[in-house]
Amino acid sequence: MSLGRCLPDADISYQDVGQIIFYEDRNFQGRSYETSSDCAELTSYLSRCNSCRVESGCFMVYERPNYMGHQMLARRGEYPDNQRLMGMSMSDCIRSCRMIPMHRGQFRMRIYERDNFGGQMNELMDDCENIQDRYRMSDCQSANVMDGHWLMYEQPHYRGRMMYLRPGEYRSFREMGMDMRIGSIRRIMESC
């Protein structure tokens, strides 16, 4: 039984639209909710979410409402049990999601050692598999994303927990609920 469908904002072209279907129970059972856009609170549509299917595009899924808490990238495919997608350290329910639009231009981001754009600053235009080795930064606590969509990982070589950043200013990762050391950064490419 499908509960509804959200359409993307008018300023996103049809080619950029992703589609994800959430299900209350594992193995795509129970009520479902389909969306092609961001959803800050999935429990408005489903009592819980324990499996999902990404029909097209890429989405970030979050364990808490309002795009907070642990997050994982969900690419096209089937996720019959959220534990496989989210990992054992995460809750078993997805509470919010963001659609990641395709980006075809350049990538550019500034990372800062401290909150509020303080301390050492470095500019990235490509992936960085080890921030400490490349930039000798002791920490990374804020960022300004000028172009593109990025994933920050807590460990070098794109491992561990991740955090999605789209264009905008991020004055404090801690205030966003992401109290983790940043070890590597990767662009989210067209082929997501």
C-alpha positions in Angstrom: 0.0 0.0 0.0 1.6 3.2 -1.1 1.0 6.3 1.0 2.0 9.0 -1.5 4.6 10.6 -3.7 6.5 13.8 -3.4 7.7 15.5 -6.5 11.0 17.5 -6.8 11.3 21.2 -6.7 10.6 23.0 -10.0 14.2 24.2 -10.3 15.6 20.7 -10.7 15.5 19.3 -14.2 13.8 16.0 -14.9 17.2 14.3 -15.6 18.5 15.2 -12.1 15.5 13.6 -10.3 16.2 10.6 -8.2 13.5 8.3 -6.9 13.6 6.3 -3.6 10.9 4.1 -2.1 10.8 3.5 1.7 9.1 0.6 3.3 8.0 0.1 6.9 9.2 -3.4 7.2 12.3 -5.4 6.0 12.3 -7.0 2.6 10.2 -4.2 1.0 7.1 -5.2 3.0 4.4 -3.1 4.6 3.3 0.4 3.7 5.6 2.4 1.4 6.4 6.0 0.7 8.0 7.2 -2.5 9.8 10.5 -2.9 12.0 12.4 -5.4 13.0 15.1 -3.1 14.3 15.9 0.4 12.2 14.7 3.3 13.0 16.1 6.8 10.7 13.7 8.7 9.8 10.3 7.2 7.6 9.4 10.3 5.1 11.8 8.9 4.4 9.2 6.2 5.5 5.9 7.8 5.6 4.7 11.4 9.1 3.3 10.7 11.4 2.6 7.8 13.3 -0.7 7.7 14.0 -1.1 4.0 14.3 1.0 0.9 14.8 0.8 -2.9 16.6 3.5 -4.8 15.1 3.5 -8.3 17.4 6.2 -9.7 19.8 8.8 -8.5 21.5 9.0 -5.1 20.2 9.9 -1.7 21.7 10.5 1.7 19.7 8.8 4.4 19.8 9.8 8.1 19.0 8.0 11.3 17.4 11.1 12.8 14.8 13.7 11.6 16.0 17.0 10.0 19.1 15.4 8.4 20.8 14.8 11.7 22.8 11.9 13.1 24.6 9.1 11.3 24.2 9.2 7.5 24.9 6.9 4.6 24.9 7.3 0.8 22.3 5.2 -0.9 23.0 4.6 -4.6 20.7 2.9 -7.1 19.8 -0.5 -5.7 17.9 -2.5 -3.1 18.4 -2.4 0.6 16.1 -5.1 2.1 17.4 -4.5 5.6 18.6 -1.1 6.8 21.3 -2.7 9.0 23.1 -3.6 5.8 22.9 0.0 4.5 23.4 1.9 7.8 25.7 -0.4 9.6 25.4 -2.1 13.0 26.2 1.1 15.0 23.2 2.9 13.6 19.5 2.7 14.6 17.5 0.4 12.5 15.2 3.1 11.1 15.8 5.9 8.5 14.2 9.1 9.7 15.0 11.6 6.9 16.6 11.8 3.5 18.1 14.2 1.0 18.2 13.8 -2.8 21.7 14.5 -4.2 21.3 16.3 -7.6 23.8 15.5 -10.4 26.5 18.1 -10.6 28.2 18.7 -13.9 30.5 21.7 -13.2 33.6 22.2 -11.2 34.1 21.3 -7.5 35.4 23.8 -5.0 35.4 23.8 -1.2 37.4 25.4 1.6 38.0 23.5 4.8 38.9 25.2 8.1 40.7 23.8 11.2 38.2 25.4 13.7 34.6 26.4 14.0 33.4 29.6 12.3 36.0 29.4 9.6 38.9 29.8 12.0 42.5 28.5 12.0 44.2 27.0 9.0 42.3 27.0 5.7 42.8 24.9 2.6 40.9 24.8 -0.7 40.0 21.6 -2.4 39.0 21.0 -6.0 39.4 17.2 -6.0 39.3 14.2 -3.7 41.6 14.0 -0.7 42.2 10.5 0.7 44.1 11.8 3.8 43.6 15.3 5.0 46.3 15.1 7.7 48.9 13.9 5.3 48.1 16.3 2.5 47.4 19.5 4.5 48.9 18.8 8.0 45.7 19.9 9.6 45.1 18.8 13.2 41.3 19.0 12.7 38.6 20.1 10.4 35.6 21.7 12.1 34.0 24.0 9.4 33.7 24.4 5.7 32.5 26.6 2.9 31.3 24.6 -0.2 31.3 26.9 -3.2 30.7 24.3 -6.0 29.6 20.6 -6.1 28.5 18.1 -3.6 31.0 16.4 -1.2 31.2 13.5 1.3 33.5 13.9 4.3 34.6 10.7 6.0 35.9 10.2 9.6 38.8 8.1 8.5 41.4 8.3 5.7 40.8 6.4 2.5 37.1 7.2 2.5 36.1 4.9 5.4 34.0 5.2 8.5 31.1 7.5 9.2 30.3 10.1 6.6 28.8 13.6 6.3 27.2 15.1 3.1 27.9 18.7 2.3 26.1 20.6 -0.5 26.9 24.2 -1.5 26.7 26.5 1.5 28.5 27.5 4.7 29.0 25.0 7.5 30.1 27.0 10.6 30.3 24.1 13.0 30.2 20.4 12.3 29.6 19.7 16.0 26.4 21.9 16.0 25.2 19.8 13.1 25.4 16.7 15.3 28.6 15.4 13.6 31.2 15.3 16.3 33.8 13.4 14.4 37.3 14.0 13.1 37.5 14.3 9.3 40.0 12.0 7.7 39.2 12.2 4.0 36.9 14.0 1.5 35.4 12.9 -1.8 33.4 14.6 -4.5 30.0 13.1 -5.4 30.4 12.7 -9.1 27.8 12.5 -11.9 27.9 8.7 -11.9 26.7 8.5 -8.3 
